[in-house]
Amino acid sequence: MRRGGLWALAAVGVLAVAGVVLPRWLVFLLTLAFAKGVAVLSVVVLMRAGLVSFGQGLFFAAAAYAAGFAMRGWGLREALVLVPLGVAVAVLLGAVVGLLVARYRDIFFAMLTLAFSMVLYGVLIKAYTVTGGSDGIRIPTPSVLGISRAGDEARLLVYYLALACTAGSAWLVTRYAQAPAGYLAWAVRDNEVRVAYLGAPVNRIVYGAFLLASGLAGLGGVLTALNVGHVDPGLSYWTTSGELVFVAVLGGSGSVPGALAGAVVYEVLRSYAFKYAPYAWQMMLGAAMLVIILFLPGGVWSPVERWWRRQQA
């Protein structure tokens, strides 16, 4: 096994132990960070193809609501059923939306994805008899492998589920980046015309990346819903999609560990900013972003990447 894989396994092991020893509030925060990190990986996948989506909240919210409706309407409680269900809904939605947006690039792609996300937001707000309107809906505590717990023990189960899903998603995106499809997406970003002249189906490459990104965003949405126990239309609002892009840049664009590290840093910063400045926490996050851009233009993970390259040299 490569050294990178050993370090990744070690990190998963440390986080698994941390779930037992850390205070419950921090376990809850880390679970949110894992869920957001998975969704940020969807932005990383699209950035590899040279695309920036401001509509990942569409799949994030669709999957979260799918899990919520299944729990409230069908009585499903098993997280290992709810997670695939939410991801499947997100991928199916991505398959339909992708037929249109995969043809566009640059600002047109970004605005189209944003438009679809805001359409869902409007539907969720207006269909209040089903969705609860702006208040959203509360969802019951899930079970994992048939194990049902309450309170802190339930959160710990969701924590380990989120950790496993995050590790699996990181592995999947890494494999994608090293596969022919990932290299073709990279080539599309660098020179789409040349890729087309070589005979590669450019729109199909973008469509495949969009489907993968849809599933990852949906997975993040389901994990968020299971952890928080509540879903609302804000999950599909443009600010949610903007947060995912923000975190991708914060961690380091195009980096899998950077996306996950950026999600943890973001959640911690937001938690403390909201605690000490509840009416100015967005300004504090913006100031933190400016500092990072000035001193770490490659993202918070860039010093680790530089150290790793020196070790490999």
Order of alpha helices (4+ residues) and beta strands (2+ residues): alpha-alpha-alpha-alpha-alpha-alpha-beta-alpha-alpha-alpha-beta-alpha-alpha-alpha-alpha
